[in-house]
Amino acid sequence: MLRQRIESGDHAALDEFYRAALRLKRDRLADWEQRWRDGGMARWPRRNTPASSWPGSGPGTSAT
C-alpha cells in the first residue's frame, strides 16, 4: 500500500511512514545512536579527510 501511494504521487505517504516508525522506536534511538558512534562511525575515516585517502578509493578500485 505504501509503495502504491508513493508511485501514485502521494508524497506525504513516506513522511507518514517515517513518523510512524519514529513513534514505534523513539525509545531506542539513543541506544542506536550510541551503537552507531561506537561502531560504524568509529571505523569510518575522520571528517575533513580527502575521499582519495579513504580505504579502497585509490586508482583501479571500485565501489561496486
Number of C-alpha atoms within 10 A of each C-alpha: 7 12 10 10 13 13 11 9 9 13 11 10 17 14 11 12 12 11 12 12 11 13 10 10 10 11 10 10 11 10 10 12 12 11 13 13 13 11 11 9 13 11 10 11 13 10 7 6 9 9 12 10 10 12 10 12 12 11 7 6 9 8 5 3
